Amino acid sequence: MDDVDSRFVQSRRTATGSWDEFQCSVRFDVFSLVHYRSTGPSIESFSFMSRSNSMSSSLPVIGVTTYARDEANRFTLPSEYVDSVRRAGGLPVLIPPGEKEIDGLLASLDGILLAGGGDIAPEYYGGRHHETIYSLDPERDRTELEIAKRVIDSGMPTLAVCRGCQIVNIALGGTLHEHLPDVVGEKVLHRLPPREPTPHAVTVDAESELAGILGAVEISPASWHHQAIRDVGRGLKVVAQAEDGIVEAMELPEHPWMICVQWHPELTAADDVTQQLLFDVFVKKSTELTGRRTN
C-alpha cells in the first residue's frame, strides 16, 4: 500500500492460540478493515485501525458490507460498489460478516451501504425453503440484520441494494417472496438464467425522494434477483414498482435518509448518470447528516 500514516497491526494466531504482533506505519483512516486468510491450522487477521489522535480524513467514510466467505475462506465484493462510492467522493470501508464491534464500527462511519449478494435464510422472515435459494450464510445474515437495526435506530444515512433492501425489510418485520417466477411468472425477467443481470422497466413515485434524486420516474436499471419484498416492513413506504407489481424501491420516511432499491445501481453507475446520482446524494447526505467530518 502507499501513502501511509496510521497503524497496521498484523496478528497471527497459531494452533496453540498464542499471539504475536508487529506494527508498521500505514495511512488508512478507517475503524476496522479486516481480511481473514485460512492457512491450515492458523488464521491470519490483518486490521487497519486509526489511532485516536490521528488526523481524520476529510472524506465521508462509507461502510460497505461484503459477501460471505467463499470456498477459499475469503471475503469478496464486486468492485463496482467501491468504484461508485469513490466517484461520489466517499472513502469506502469494507465490513465483512462476523464483525462483533458494531457499535464502535458505526461510530467511525458516516454512512452505510448494505450490498447485494446471496439469499437470506427463510427462518428470519417466516418463509419456506425453496430449491432455488442459494448462498445462505448465517454469519452474514446475523451481521447485516444487526447493522440494519442499528442504523434504523440511529438515523445513519443508508443506501440498501438488492439483498440490502431485503435485509432492511426483514429487520422491520417484513417478509419476502422466495422465488418470483412462482408468484408473478416471467413476463418481467428480474434476472436472466442461470443467475445473470438484466434491465427492466421500473416506475418511480413522482412524489418520492427517490424520484427527486434520479430526476426521472421511468427508468430501466439493472435487475439481478429472484426474490423480492412480499409484506412491507413497519414504516417503510413503497416508492417504485416493476410492471408486474413487484416492489422495486422503498423509503423510510421517519428516518433522516434511507433509500432501499431492489435493483443494482452500481452495475451501470459508471455509464448511467441517473444511477450514479444515488451514490452521489447518499455520500453527500452522509456528510451533512452525520456531521463528523468538518474539514
N, C-alpha and C positions, 0 to 999 in steps of 0.2 A: 504493500500500500504506500501511497505517497502523501505528502503534506500532513505531517502528524505532530500533535502536541498535547495529547491526553494520555491515558494509560491503556496498555494492552496487558492483560493478565492471562497467561496460559496455565491451566491447571490440568495435571494428568492424574487420574485416579487409577491405581493399579488394582490387580485382582485381590490384593490383601486389604484394599480400602485406604491405603496411605496416600497423602497428597504432597506434591512438591510444586512450588510456584516460582515463576520468574516474571519480571516486569521489564518492559521496554517502552520507550516513548512513542505514542501514536496520537493522531488527531482524529477524533470521531465523536461528535457531540450528540451522543445518544445515551440512554439509560442502560439498555442491555440489548446486545445483538449477539445471539448465541448460535453457534454451529456445532453440531454433535457429529462425531465420526466414530463408528464402531471399528475397533481394531482387535479382533479376537477377544481376549478376556479383559481388555482395558477399554476405557472410554475417555476420549479427549474432549474437553469443552473449551471453547475459545470465547471469552466475553470481552466486549468493548464497553468500558464504563467511564463516564465523565466524572472527574473529581468535583467535589462541591465547590471548590474555589477556582475552577477553570472558567475560561471565557465562554459564555453562551453563544450559540450560533444565532445570527440574525435571521436565519431561515426558519419558517414554521416546521416543526418536527411532526411527521405524519407516521403513525404506526400502521403497518400493513401486515395482516395475518397471512401466514404461509400455508401451503399444502401439508398434509400429513407426511410422516416418514415413508419413504419409498422402500423398495426391496433392498437397496444398498444402505438403508438406515440414514438417509439424507433428507433434510427438509428442502423443498424446492418451491419456486414461484415463477410463473411466466413473467418475463422481463417487461412486458407491456404495462404492468401495474406501476413498476418503478419508473419507467420512462414517462408515463402520464403524469405522475406526481412531480417529477423533476421539471417537466415542461411548464407545470403550473407554478413553479417556484418553491416547491416544498422539499424538505430533506427526508427521504423515506427511510424508515427503520423497520426491519423485518421482525415479526413476532411469531416464533414457532409454537406449535401446540405443546402443552405441558408447562407453560410459564406459570410459576407459583406466585411471584411477587407482582400481582396485577395492580394493586393499589399504587405501589411505588412506580411501576412502569407508566401507568396512566398519568401520574403526577408529572412525569417528564415529557409528556407529549402535548401537542396542540390539537390533534385530530386523529381519528381512527378510520381506516379503510378496511372493511370486512370483505375479503376477497372471495371469489368463486372457488369451485373445486368439486369434490365428490359429494355424495348424498349424505343426509343426516339420518341417524338411526330413527326408525319409526316410533320407537318407545318414547321418544321425547315429545311427540305430539299425538299420542294415542292412535297411531296409524297401524297399517298392516304391512307385513313383508311382501315384497314383490320380486319376481325373478330378475327384473331389470335394475334393481337397486345395486349400486356399486360403490366401491372405495369407502366403505364405512370405517370410521376411526373414532373410537370413544374418547381418546385423548384430545383430538381436535374439537369434537362436539362439546366436551366439557369446558375447554378453554374459551372457545368463542361464545358459548352461551353465557358464561360468566362475564366476559368482556362486554357483551351486548347489554346485559343487565346493568353493569356499572355505568356505561356511557349513557344509557337511557336515564338513569337516576341523576347522573352528574351534569348532564346537558352538554357533554363534549361533542363538538361537530363530528358528524359521522356520515360517511358515504358507504352504503352497503350494496354489493354487487352480486347478483345471481344467488349463490348459496348464502352470501351475507344477508341478502334481502329475506331469505327464508329463516335464517338464524334470528333476525330481529323479530319476525312474525311469531316464531315459536317462543321466544323469550317473553313475549307479551300475551301468551296464551293461545295463539293461532295454530292452525293446522295446515297440512299440505295434501295435495293430490299426489299419490305415489307414482303414477305413470299417466301422463296426459293423453296419449292415444286411447287409453281405456275410457277416458272421460269425454273428450271433445273430438275424437277421431284425428285425422291427419289432413284436414282441409288447410289448416295453417301448420306448417312444419316449424317446430320450435328448435329442432336440431336435425341434421342430416345423419343417416346411418353410416357407420355404427354409432359414432359419437363425434360429430363434426359441427362447427358453427354454420349458421345460415341467416341471411337477413329476412325480416318480415315486417309488415306494416304495424305501427303502433299509433294509437290516438291518445293524445295527452289532454287532460282537462285544461281548458284555456284559462281558468281562474287559479290554477295551481302555481306554487312557487317553481315547480319543475318547468312548466311552460315558460315562465319568465326567464329562467336560466338558459334554456335551449333556444328561446326565440322562435319556437315552432310548436305546432300542435299535431302535425302529421310527420312522423319520422319513420325510418326503416333501419333500425340498429341491428347489430349482430346478435343473434339469439343462439343459445347453446345450453339447453336444459330439457329435461323430460319430466321434471316435477315443477310444481308451482303452488301459489297460495290457494288454499281452499277456504277455510274460515279465517277472516281477517282478525289479527290480534287487537287487544284493547287499545283504543286511542288512535290507531292507525287509520289513515284516510287513503282510499284508492284514488290515484290521480292519473293512471294510464292503463289502457287495456288493448289487447290484440283483437283482431276481427272475430275470433271465436269466443270472446268474453273473458279470456284468461287475464288475470291481474299482471300488469307489466311494471307498475311502479306504485310506491306508497310514500306518504309523508306522515310525520308525527307532529301535528300542529302545536301541541303543548311543549315540544322540545325546541330549543333555540335553533338547531339546524340538523335535521336528519332526513336524508333522501335515500330511498331504497329502490333500486332498479333491478328487474329480473333479467334484463339483457346484459351484454358485456361491452360497456363503452370503451374500455381500454384497448379492445381489439382493433378499433378503427380510429381512435383518437388522434393518431399521428397524421392522418389524412382528412379527417372529418372534424371541422371546427366545432360543429354542434356538440359532438360527443366530448371533445376536449374541454369545452366550457364547463361541463360537470366537474371536472377536476380543478379547473381554474377557480371557480366560485367556491368549491369545497376548501381549497387551500387558503383562499382569501378569508373566508369565514372562520377558519381555524385560527388565523392570526387575530382577527377582530374580536371574536367572542371569547377565546381563551385568554388573550392578553398577556401571555407570559413573555413574548418577545417584544422588547421595547426599543431595540436599536436596529 
